[in-house]
Amino acid sequence: MNTLGFKMSNAKGHAIGMKQLGTMAQAQILLLYIIPKEKYHPQFSIICFSEFGETENLSTRPLSPHLQVYRPQITSVMSILHRITGVIIALGAIAISLWIESVARGGAWYESLSGFLVSVPGKSLLIIWTLCTAYHLCNGIRHLAWDIGYGFEISQVYRTGKLVVLLAVIITAGVWLI
Amino acid sequence: MRLELPLARVKGLGTSGEGSHHWWRQRLSALVLIPLTFWFLFSIVDQLGQGHYMVQEWIADPFTACCLILYSIFMFYHAQLGLQVVIEDYVHNRGIRLTLVLFSRAVLLLFGILAVFSVLRIAL
């Protein structure tokens, strides 16, 4: 049993340790070089990973997807951006409700809050919030299209993805420049 | 092959015990938010530099007040559904997960009610 929770054994079914695994892995890599790709078959594998360990070891097994070895792609980056922008918009929603509350309350509280919103840091935050909202809005429409079955071809996914980013920038510019 | 008891199949609630309600509500609230967000984005910018009286006038307008209330309700509802999914995906400890979901729900409910009540206070 290793730290991954696998029971490792050689082709004969004898248990092996980490040291043996290293030697065998080198042999395995050599095999991959020797055998032509089209003739390679899983039965050529000389290391066997079989049977999961006891239940308490299951949680230490590596979880998929392995983000640390995952090359960023437009699809995965846009997916995680949808989440991140969503969380930012939720924080912005709290700020909006505070702003409306300040209008209801009036006085110094309103003055200081609206003073902050027209200052440079306030305006920068507002523009970031607008960009996040525009992105989440456009990408959300893209998600809804997927939900009813449109746009699943990989070329369409890339095209609509780039369109979403472009539209988000155009909407943000439109909101702040018109 | 279905690894499901006939009773579970009839109930249609799946492994999460909630069926597809959460998914379905997230899509419907998203659909409602499309026009509302466009309206909000393009009308809020004009109000930011304005004096207190002008902003009060704007919110007190019946159309604005209705749209703002709808926007607040659906925005906070959608935010709650979304945050719940994010928390459930990344927090693996059951106790912490439930605590965070309930806490985010409470905070968003508080600010949602604050927004709706403030609009009513200004408009009425």
Interface residues (C-beta under 8 A of the other chain):
Chain A: R83 G86 V87 I89 A90 A93 I94 I96 S97 L98 I100 E101 V103 A104 G106 Y110 E111 S114 L117 V118 L126 T130 T133 A134 L137 G140 I141 H143 L144 D147 I171 G174 V175 W176 I178
Chain B: R27 A30 L31 L33 I34 T37 F38 L41 F42 V45 L48 G49 Q50 H52 V55 Q56 I59 L68 S72 M75 F76 A79 G82 L83 V86 V107 L108 F111 G112 L114 A115 F117 S118 V119 R121 I122
